[in-house]
Amino acid sequence: MADIIGEISKEDFVKGYALNIQKKEAAIFVGAGTSMPSGNLSWMELIKPLADALQININSYNDLVDITQYFLNDQAGNRNFINDRILDSISDQQHDNKTLQAIAELPVSTFWTTNYDHLLEKYLEKSGRKVDTKRNDASLTNSIRGRDATVFKMHGDKDDVNDTVITRDDFMSYDEKHPNMSTALRGDFINKTFLFIGYGRL
């Protein structure tokens, strides 16, 4: 079982993470920053048209999901514009994404992501991996035989855009609406050491 640790140096983390890879107790959490070299938008760029429509200064908000919630409320719960924004902002063109290429080549079998695109899965497949993608709770009940990489898409997938997690209400009701995904994530947090890549206020 992976240890829960406090502040450590970069060198000590690298050594410890390498050991956890050897013990098959390593996982990677992939954020929006990894998709930007392929032309996808940062979280702030994705949300900005919603803020502009509401005449909100996006730089005045630390948590951008508040803006998506305000916009949804303003639209009387109609997600069409938000869904179109997600789909229009996403590209699965690889564009020589060296970050995702490096991630895919690591000997790690468990990947979590908040990204809606398919880039992580494509790079894993390109590196010769057999990928089992978990897009929602229902997909957790079936596994691909012979898989050597599992991608958990905890915020959903562009192919099921209505079920993507993007508003404050989506986050607040996450455990209720996605109980199996929540349980799987908690289990991996207990049993694996995570490396977070591509996160930050981009």
C-alpha positions as CSV (number, residue, x, y, z in Angstrom):
1,M,0.0,0.0,0.0
2,A,1.3,3.4,-0.9
3,D,2.3,5.7,2.0
4,I,0.6,9.0,2.6
5,I,3.3,11.6,2.9
6,G,3.7,15.3,3.5
7,E,6.1,17.7,1.9
8,I,9.1,16.0,0.3
9,S,11.8,17.1,-2.1
10,K,11.5,16.6,-5.9
11,E,14.4,14.1,-5.8
12,D,12.9,12.1,-3.0
13,F,9.5,12.0,-4.8
14,V,11.1,10.8,-8.1
15,K,12.9,8.0,-6.2
16,G,9.8,7.0,-4.3
17,Y,7.6,7.2,-7.4
18,A,10.0,5.0,-9.4
19,L,9.8,2.5,-6.6
20,N,6.0,2.6,-6.6
21,I,6.1,2.0,-10.4
22,Q,8.1,-1.1,-9.8
23,K,5.6,-2.3,-7.2
24,K,2.7,-1.5,-9.6
25,E,1.4,1.0,-7.0
26,A,1.7,4.1,-9.2
27,A,-1.0,6.1,-10.9
28,I,-1.1,9.3,-13.0
29,F,-3.7,12.1,-12.9
30,V,-3.8,14.0,-16.2
31,G,-5.2,17.5,-16.4
32,A,-6.1,20.0,-19.1
33,G,-2.6,21.3,-19.4
34,T,-1.5,18.1,-21.1
35,S,-4.0,18.7,-24.0
36,M,-3.1,22.3,-24.7
37,P,-0.1,21.4,-26.9
38,S,-2.6,19.6,-29.2
39,G,-4.6,22.8,-29.6
40,N,-7.2,22.3,-26.8
41,L,-8.1,25.2,-24.6
42,S,-7.2,25.8,-21.0
43,W,-10.0,25.7,-18.5
44,M,-10.0,29.5,-18.3
45,E,-10.2,29.8,-22.1
46,L,-13.1,27.3,-22.2
47,I,-15.1,29.3,-19.6
48,K,-14.3,32.9,-20.8
49,P,-17.2,33.2,-23.3
50,L,-19.6,32.3,-20.5
51,A,-18.1,34.9,-18.3
52,D,-18.3,37.5,-21.1
53,A,-21.9,36.7,-21.7
54,L,-22.6,37.4,-18.1
55,Q,-20.4,40.5,-18.1
56,I,-18.2,38.9,-15.4
57,N,-14.5,39.6,-15.1
58,I,-13.1,36.0,-15.2
59,N,-9.9,37.1,-13.5
60,S,-11.9,38.0,-10.3
61,Y,-12.9,34.3,-9.7
62,N,-10.7,31.7,-8.1
63,D,-13.1,28.9,-8.8
64,L,-14.4,29.0,-12.4
65,V,-17.1,26.4,-11.8
66,D,-19.0,29.3,-10.2
67,I,-19.2,31.0,-13.6
68,T,-20.5,27.9,-15.3
69,Q,-23.2,27.5,-12.7
70,Y,-24.2,31.2,-13.0
71,F,-24.4,30.8,-16.7
72,L,-26.5,27.6,-16.5
73,N,-28.8,29.4,-14.0
74,D,-29.1,32.3,-16.4
75,Q,-30.1,29.9,-19.2
76,A,-32.8,28.3,-17.0
77,G,-30.9,25.0,-16.8
78,N,-30.4,24.7,-20.6
79,R,-26.9,23.2,-21.2
80,N,-26.9,23.5,-25.0
81,F,-24.4,26.4,-25.1
82,I,-22.1,24.9,-22.5
83,N,-22.2,21.5,-24.4
84,D,-21.5,23.2,-27.7
85,R,-18.6,25.1,-26.1
86,I,-17.1,21.9,-24.8
87,L,-17.4,20.2,-28.2
88,D,-16.1,23.2,-30.2
89,S,-13.0,23.5,-27.9
90,I,-11.8,19.9,-28.1
91,S,-9.6,18.4,-30.7
92,D,-8.2,14.9,-30.8
93,Q,-5.5,15.8,-33.2
94,Q,-2.2,14.7,-31.6
95,H,0.1,17.4,-33.0
96,D,3.3,15.8,-31.7
97,N,2.2,16.2,-28.0
98,K,5.5,15.2,-26.3
99,T,4.0,15.4,-22.8
100,L,1.2,12.9,-23.5
101,Q,3.7,10.7,-25.5
102,A,6.0,10.6,-22.4
103,I,3.1,9.8,-20.1
104,A,1.9,7.0,-22.4
105,E,5.3,5.4,-22.4
106,L,5.6,5.2,-18.6
107,P,5.1,1.7,-17.2
108,V,2.0,2.8,-15.3
109,S,-1.4,1.0,-15.8
110,T,-3.7,3.4,-13.9
111,F,-4.6,6.8,-15.3
112,W,-7.2,9.3,-14.1
113,T,-8.2,12.4,-16.0
114,T,-10.6,15.3,-15.8
115,N,-10.2,15.9,-19.6
116,Y,-13.1,15.3,-21.9
117,D,-11.0,14.6,-25.0
118,H,-9.6,11.3,-26.2
119,L,-5.9,12.3,-26.5
120,L,-4.7,10.3,-23.5
121,E,-6.3,7.1,-24.8
122,K,-5.0,7.7,-28.3
123,Y,-1.4,8.2,-27.1
124,L,-1.6,5.0,-25.0
125,E,-2.9,3.1,-27.9
126,K,-0.2,4.6,-30.1
127,S,2.4,3.3,-27.7
128,G,1.1,-0.2,-28.1
129,R,-1.1,-0.3,-25.0
130,K,-4.5,-2.1,-24.7
131,V,-6.7,0.6,-23.2
132,D,-9.8,0.1,-21.1
133,T,-11.6,3.5,-20.9
134,K,-14.0,4.1,-18.0
135,R,-16.3,7.0,-19.0
136,N,-19.0,6.6,-16.4
137,D,-20.3,4.4,-13.6
138,A,-21.8,1.9,-16.0
139,S,-18.5,1.2,-17.7
140,L,-16.8,0.3,-14.4
141,T,-18.8,-3.0,-14.3
142,N,-17.1,-4.3,-17.5
143,S,-13.4,-4.8,-18.2
144,I,-11.5,-5.4,-21.5
145,R,-9.7,-8.7,-21.4
146,G,-5.9,-8.3,-21.6
147,R,-5.9,-4.5,-20.8
148,D,-2.6,-3.0,-19.7
149,A,-3.9,0.5,-19.2
150,T,-7.1,1.8,-17.6
151,V,-8.2,5.4,-18.1
152,F,-10.8,6.7,-15.6
153,K,-12.5,9.8,-17.0
154,M,-14.0,11.2,-13.8
155,H,-15.5,14.3,-15.4
156,G,-17.0,12.5,-18.3
157,D,-16.3,12.3,-22.0
158,K,-17.1,14.5,-25.0
159,D,-19.0,11.6,-26.6
160,D,-21.5,11.9,-23.7
161,V,-21.4,15.7,-23.3
162,N,-24.7,16.0,-21.4
163,D,-23.1,14.0,-18.5
164,T,-19.9,16.0,-18.3
165,V,-19.0,17.6,-15.0
166,I,-18.5,21.3,-15.4
167,T,-20.9,23.3,-13.1
168,R,-21.0,23.8,-9.3
169,D,-24.1,21.6,-9.1
170,D,-22.2,18.8,-11.0
171,F,-19.4,18.9,-8.5
172,M,-21.7,19.1,-5.4
173,S,-23.8,16.1,-6.5
174,Y,-20.8,14.1,-7.8
175,D,-20.8,11.4,-5.2
176,E,-24.5,10.9,-5.5
177,K,-24.6,10.7,-9.3
178,H,-21.3,8.9,-9.7
179,P,-21.0,6.7,-6.6
180,N,-18.9,3.9,-8.3
181,M,-16.4,6.3,-9.8
182,S,-16.1,8.1,-6.4
183,T,-15.4,4.7,-4.7
184,A,-12.9,3.7,-7.3
185,L,-11.0,7.0,-6.9
186,R,-10.9,6.8,-3.2
187,G,-9.6,3.2,-3.4
188,D,-6.8,4.3,-5.8
189,F,-5.9,7.2,-3.5
190,I,-5.4,4.8,-0.7
191,N,-3.5,2.2,-2.6
192,K,-1.5,4.1,-5.1
193,T,0.9,7.0,-5.3
194,F,-0.3,9.7,-7.8
195,L,1.6,11.9,-10.1
196,F,-0.4,15.0,-11.1
197,I,0.4,16.4,-14.5
198,G,-1.2,19.3,-16.3
199,Y,-3.0,20.9,-13.4
200,G,-3.0,24.6,-12.4
201,R,-5.0,27.7,-13.2
202,L,-4.1,27.8,-16.8
